């Protein structure tokens, strides 16, 4: 899977599962400057037009071992410098053990690999939680069966 295919899969998943809550998905959006002064383009930009809440998502897929590992620290640092909520969404089997640990431990990263049907699964729950927190959509991630009943 290429980076663009993964980006489009994430965008399609969010559109399918969250559009009913007023979330609108954009791809390749220009958004200010990076930490080194270059023009920034975020892979996926999600906004709720009703209240203008938004999140920027960078999508990274690593299917085989390679050099993408070297870019992760920069990407996380750059996302931290944005003036809006942001997250690095990742998947793939090619991450080195060290970088995978960095991604798993980062508050700015979440794993997500939607299936072909683009439905909510165990493989999407980290992104689901990020979107729930950003847009106050707790009913999307907290099952009614867990409600306390005295």
N, C-alpha and C positions, 0 to 999 in steps of 0.2 A: 504494500500500500504506500502511495506517495504522500507527502505532506499535504498537498492540495486536496487529495481524496479524503484524507483524515479530517481536515478542516471542514470540508463539505459534509462529511458524515456527522460531525459534531453539530454543525449548523442545522442540518436536517432533523437531527434528534431533538434539539431544543425547540425548533419550530413545531414539530409534531406533538411533543409532550407539554409544552408550556405556552403556546400561542393562545390557548383558551383563557389564560390568565393575563392576557394583554401584553405579553412579551413579543417584541418584534426583533428579528435577527437580521444583521447585516454582516457582510464579509469584506475583508480588505479595506478597512476604514482608516483614513489618515487621522492621526491623533497626536498632535504636538511633536516634540523632539525626544529622541532617546537620550540616555545618560552620556553619550559621546557626541551629542549635537546633530545627529542625523535625523531626517524626517522619519517618524514612526508610522508604521502601518500595522494595525492589530488584525489578527486573523478573523476573529469573530467579535462583534460588538452587539450586545443585547441591551435593549432599552424598553422600559415600560412607559409608553407615551403618556399615560394618565398622570403620572407624577414625575416623569423624567429621571427616574432611578435607572442606573446603567451599570454594566460590568464589561470589561474588556477581557477577552480570552485569547491567549496564545496557544496554539495547538502543535504538539510535537509528537510525532510517531517515529519509533525506531524499531524497524523490523529485524535488522541484522546489526551485528557489532560494527561500529564505525566511529566517525569523528563528531557526531552530534553531541556526545557527552561533554565535549569541551565548551559547547555553547550554552549549557544549562545554567551554570553559575551566573553568566552575564544576563541571560534571559530573566532569571529570578530577580536579580538586582535591578534590572531595568523596569520590571513590573512593579517593584516596590517603590519606584520613583514616580509612578503615575499618580495623578491627583484624583483618581476614581478607583473604586474596587476593581481588582484585576486578579486573574488566575492563569496559571500555566496548566493546560489540560494535556495529559500524556497517556500513551499506551504503547504496546509493542514489546517484543521479547529481546530486543537487542541492546538494552541498557546495561552498562557495567554495574556491578554490585554496589560500588560506591555512589554513583550518580543515582541509582534507584533508591538507595537509602536517603540521599539528599532530597529527592522528590517526595518520597513517602513522609519525611519528617517536616517538610516545608508547609507553612500555613498559606503559601501562595501557589500551591500545586495540588492537583487532584487527578486521580486516575479515572478514565472513562473510555469504554470500548462498547458502543452500542452494537446490537446485533442487526441482522439484515432487516428485521421488522421495525427497528427503531423504537422499540418499546422500553419501558423502565424495567431494569433488571439489576441483579447484584453487581454487574459490571458497570452500571451507570450511577450507583448510589452516591459516590463521592461528589460528582458534579451536581446531582440532584440536591445534595445538602448545601453546596455553595450557592446555587440559585435560590434555594429556600431562604437562606440567611440574607442574601442580597435583597430579595424582593418580598420578604416576609410571607412566604408561602409554606408555612409549617404543616398545613394539612396534606401537603404533597409527600412529606417524609415521615410523619408521625402517624402510625396506624391507630385507627379508632379503638382497636382491640387492646391497646396499651393504656387507655384512659382509666384512671383510678376511679373506682366506684366504692364508696364506703358502705 
